[in-house]
Amino acid sequence: MKKCVIKSMQVYEHELEKEDPEAGDDANDDYIGCIEEQTDACRYPIMRHVFEQTEAYKKHVKQLEILEAEERQ
């Protein structure tokens, strides 16, 4: 998890330097991808829990994106 947090913060800082308004989204995507990769190699229950939380978070984000798109129409 530490590796994933550090990696996503590096992405976030790099994107902020470029003044990218999507810096937070890019960092979140990077964190989620890293957690998914690490979970394949790690069978500790806490990592499985974090992975399941991450999956739930992704579902909520998709729902919010759908609602935002509907509001814009």
ChimeraX commands (.cxc) that place a marker at each C-alpha (Angstrom):
marker #1 position 0.00,0.00,0.00 radius 0.5
marker #1 position 2.86,2.33,0.83 radius 0.5
marker #1 position 4.25,1.87,-2.67 radius 0.5
marker #1 position 0.86,2.73,-4.19 radius 0.5
marker #1 position 0.38,5.84,-2.06 radius 0.5
marker #1 position 3.85,7.14,-2.87 radius 0.5
marker #1 position 3.40,6.42,-6.58 radius 0.5
marker #1 position 0.03,8.20,-6.74 radius 0.5
marker #1 position 1.38,11.21,-4.83 radius 0.5
marker #1 position 4.23,11.48,-7.34 radius 0.5
marker #1 position 1.71,11.47,-10.18 radius 0.5
marker #1 position -0.35,14.11,-8.37 radius 0.5
marker #1 position 2.63,16.39,-7.75 radius 0.5
marker #1 position 3.83,16.01,-11.34 radius 0.5
marker #1 position 0.38,16.85,-12.70 radius 0.5
marker #1 position 0.10,19.86,-10.38 radius 0.5
marker #1 position 3.38,21.20,-11.72 radius 0.5
marker #1 position 1.85,21.09,-15.20 radius 0.5
marker #1 position -1.24,22.81,-13.73 radius 0.5
marker #1 position -3.40,19.94,-14.89 radius 0.5
marker #1 position -6.92,20.30,-13.48 radius 0.5
marker #1 position -7.32,16.53,-13.57 radius 0.5
marker #1 position -4.32,15.91,-11.29 radius 0.5
marker #1 position -6.44,14.40,-8.52 radius 0.5
marker #1 position -8.26,12.11,-10.93 radius 0.5
marker #1 position -5.01,10.92,-12.48 radius 0.5
marker #1 position -3.52,10.23,-9.04 radius 0.5
marker #1 position -6.65,8.31,-7.99 radius 0.5
marker #1 position -6.54,6.24,-11.17 radius 0.5
marker #1 position -2.88,5.47,-10.60 radius 0.5
marker #1 position -3.55,4.47,-6.97 radius 0.5
marker #1 position -6.44,2.21,-7.95 radius 0.5
marker #1 position -4.40,0.52,-10.68 radius 0.5
marker #1 position -1.51,-0.04,-8.30 radius 0.5
marker #1 position -3.78,-1.50,-5.60 radius 0.5
marker #1 position -5.27,-3.89,-8.17 radius 0.5
marker #1 position -1.80,-5.04,-9.24 radius 0.5
marker #1 position -0.51,-5.44,-5.69 radius 0.5
marker #1 position -3.57,-7.39,-4.57 radius 0.5
marker #1 position -2.80,-10.09,-7.13 radius 0.5
marker #1 position 0.55,-10.71,-5.43 radius 0.5
marker #1 position -0.54,-10.17,-1.82 radius 0.5
marker #1 position -2.96,-12.42,0.04 radius 0.5
marker #1 position -3.00,-10.65,3.41 radius 0.5
marker #1 position -6.59,-10.08,4.57 radius 0.5
marker #1 position -6.03,-6.35,5.02 radius 0.5
marker #1 position -4.95,-6.02,1.38 radius 0.5
marker #1 position -8.03,-7.91,0.24 radius 0.5
marker #1 position -10.10,-5.49,2.35 radius 0.5
marker #1 position -8.43,-2.45,0.78 radius 0.5
marker #1 position -9.00,-3.94,-2.67 radius 0.5
marker #1 position -12.70,-4.48,-1.92 radius 0.5
marker #1 position -12.99,-0.90,-0.67 radius 0.5
marker #1 position -11.30,0.31,-3.84 radius 0.5
marker #1 position -13.75,-1.65,-5.97 radius 0.5
marker #1 position -16.68,-0.12,-4.08 radius 0.5
marker #1 position -15.16,3.35,-4.54 radius 0.5
marker #1 position -14.89,2.78,-8.31 radius 0.5
marker #1 position -18.57,1.82,-8.47 radius 0.5
marker #1 position -19.58,4.98,-6.62 radius 0.5
marker #1 position -17.43,7.14,-8.89 radius 0.5
marker #1 position -19.06,5.60,-11.97 radius 0.5
marker #1 position -22.50,6.30,-10.53 radius 0.5
marker #1 position -21.54,9.92,-9.83 radius 0.5
marker #1 position -20.21,10.31,-13.38 radius 0.5
marker #1 position -23.50,8.99,-14.77 radius 0.5
marker #1 position -25.49,11.40,-12.61 radius 0.5
marker #1 position -23.29,14.34,-13.60 radius 0.5
marker #1 position -23.70,13.46,-17.30 radius 0.5
marker #1 position -27.48,13.30,-16.89 radius 0.5
marker #1 position -27.50,16.70,-15.16 radius 0.5
marker #1 position -25.53,18.27,-18.02 radius 0.5
marker #1 position -28.10,17.09,-20.59 radius 0.5
marker link #1:1,2 radius 0.2
marker link #1:2,3 radius 0.2
marker link #1:3,4 radius 0.2
marker link #1:4,5 radius 0.2
marker link #1:5,6 radius 0.2
marker link #1:6,7 radius 0.2
marker link #1:7,8 radius 0.2
marker link #1:8,9 radius 0.2
marker link #1:9,10 radius 0.2
marker link #1:10,11 radius 0.2
marker link #1:11,12 radius 0.2
marker link #1:12,13 radius 0.2
marker link #1:13,14 radius 0.2
marker link #1:14,15 radius 0.2
marker link #1:15,16 radius 0.2
marker link #1:16,17 radius 0.2
marker link #1:17,18 radius 0.2
marker link #1:18,19 radius 0.2
marker link #1:19,20 radius 0.2
marker link #1:20,21 radius 0.2
marker link #1:21,22 radius 0.2
marker link #1:22,23 radius 0.2
marker link #1:23,24 radius 0.2
marker link #1:24,25 radius 0.2
marker link #1:25,26 radius 0.2
marker link #1:26,27 radius 0.2
marker link #1:27,28 radius 0.2
marker link #1:28,29 radius 0.2
marker link #1:29,30 radius 0.2
marker link #1:30,31 radius 0.2
marker link #1:31,32 radius 0.2
marker link #1:32,33 radius 0.2
marker link #1:33,34 radius 0.2
marker link #1:34,35 radius 0.2
marker link #1:35,36 radius 0.2
marker link #1:36,37 radius 0.2
marker link #1:37,38 radius 0.2
marker link #1:38,39 radius 0.2
marker link #1:39,40 radius 0.2
marker link #1:40,41 radius 0.2
marker link #1:41,42 radius 0.2
marker link #1:42,43 radius 0.2
marker link #1:43,44 radius 0.2
marker link #1:44,45 radius 0.2
marker link #1:45,46 radius 0.2
marker link #1:46,47 radius 0.2
marker link #1:47,48 radius 0.2
marker link #1:48,49 radius 0.2
marker link #1:49,50 radius 0.2
marker link #1:50,51 radius 0.2
marker link #1:51,52 radius 0.2
marker link #1:52,53 radius 0.2
marker link #1:53,54 radius 0.2
marker link #1:54,55 radius 0.2
marker link #1:55,56 radius 0.2
marker link #1:56,57 radius 0.2
marker link #1:57,58 radius 0.2
marker link #1:58,59 radius 0.2
marker link #1:59,60 radius 0.2
marker link #1:60,61 radius 0.2
marker link #1:61,62 radius 0.2
marker link #1:62,63 radius 0.2
marker link #1:63,64 radius 0.2
marker link #1:64,65 radius 0.2
marker link #1:65,66 radius 0.2
marker link #1:66,67 radius 0.2
marker link #1:67,68 radius 0.2
marker link #1:68,69 radius 0.2
marker link #1:69,70 radius 0.2
marker link #1:70,71 radius 0.2
marker link #1:71,72 radius 0.2
marker link #1:72,73 radius 0.2
view
